[in-house]
Amino acid sequence: MLRKTCPRHSPRAQQRGVVAILVGLMLAVLVGFLGLAVDGGHLYLAKTELQNSADACALAASYELTGAPSIPADAFPRAEAAARAIAKQNKVGFQGSAIADADITVAFGSSLAAGSLWTSAGAAAPSAKYVRCTLSRGGFAPYFMQVLGFGSQSVSALATSTLTPAQSNCAVPLGVCRAGSAGAGASPPFGLTPGSWVSGKFKDGGGNWNWIDFSPPSGGESELAALLTGNGMCSLNVTNPVGQPGNMGNAAAKAWNTRFGLYQTGSSGVATAAPDFTGYAYTTTNWPSGANALPNFIAKRGTHSPYGSSVANGNSITGLSISNAYNPVTTVAQHTQYGADRRLVIAPIIDCASLTGGSHTTDVLSWACVLMLQPIDNPNDTLKMEYIGLSSATGSPCASSGIAGTSASVGPMVPALVQ
C-alpha cells in the first residue's frame, strides 16, 4: 500500500523573507535615532536661540522698571518697546530667520508666586517690578521624523527679569558729601535726607558735593566731559578710591547741559549725546520749596517737556541765564525720540573732607541716586541736585549697568534674570 507523504521544506526555505522584514524594522529604528539626533538637535538649537532672545528681551525691559512699588505708568510701554526691539535683534533657525513681533509676548507682574497675575503694559500695576518675555515659534518641519508620522513642531522660551542691587555699576563723576564725619554721617544713610537739594561749585568743588576723578591721578576735565556726555564710568564697585580732578571748565559744562537737551552749535547733538526724556529744569524760582522735585520731574518726563520753547523762555521759567548759543533747544518730539534715562544718575557718597588737595583720594562709602536739577550758566556758578536716596534702596528710581549682586549688595539697581 502506498503511503502519501508531505514535502519537507528546508529551514533555509522557511526563513525566506524574514531578512527583508528585519531590515525594514531596523531602518525604522535607524530613522528614529537619526531623527532624534538631527531633528532633536535642530529643535534644541532653536530653543537655545529663542532663550537667548528671551533673556535679552527681559533684561532690556527691566531696566525701565525703576521706582517699585510706584513705577510710573509710562515706564511700562517704554519697557515693552525696549524688550521687543532687543528681542528682534536675534534670529532663529541657524540664525536664518528673523524674530517677528508676533513671536514675542511681554507681560508684567508683581510676584513670582504660582498663580500670580501677569498683565500687558497698559494694565500693569505700579508694583509690577517683574517683566516676563515669552518667545514662541512654530513651523519647524522635521527632516527625518516625518517618516514616522511627526509633523511640524513648535518651540518656546521664557525669561523673567527684575532690578536687583549690584556689585558694580556705572556712575557720573561727582561725589555726594556725607553729612558730618561721625554719628549719623558715619553709616547709611550718612546723614543725608531724601528729597533735599545739595549744592556745589561746578568749577572748583565745595559745598555738599564735589567733582571727582574715578581714575586718579590721570583724569581731568576732558575725561569728565566725556563721562558726562556718555554713560559715566562703569565697572565700579564700593571699594574704588576716587580723587579730585581740579577746576572744571566750559567743556565739562557743555557736556553736562547735553543731558537737558541743550547743545551748542558744532558740539554733540541728540543723536550722539542723548538728552533725558525731559529738559525741564528746577530752581527756587520755579520750585520755591527747594526740595522734593522728583514727582514733578517724573510727570514732566511723561510729557517730554523741554527746557523751554527757546533758551529765553526756559530762562524766564527758571531764572537762569543760559546762553543763547544753546538755541534751538531740544523739542518735545526730539525728547520723545532720542530721550533716555540721563538725569536720574548714580553718584558715589564720599567723605569730602578728606579731599583736601588734588593728590588726595578717598574711598567710596556707598552709592546715591540723585536728580540733576538744572543746566549750567557758567563754570563759576553753584549747581544744585536733589538727593533721592541710596541707589540700592527698594523703590529707587535709579538704574545702572553692572554685575548683579544679592539683597545685601550696596550698589545701584541693575537688571537681573530671576527665571
Helices and strands as residue ranges (DSSP letters): H 11-14, H 18-62, H 75-87, E 91-92, E 97-98, G 101-103, E 104-109, G 121-123, E 130-140, G 145-148, E 153-165, E 169-171, E 174-177, G 183-186, E 197-201, E 209-211, H 221-229, E 233-236, E 241-243, H 250-258, H 294-303, H 311-318, G 324-326, H 332-338, E 344-350, G 352-354, E 361-363, E 366-372, E 382-390, E 413-417
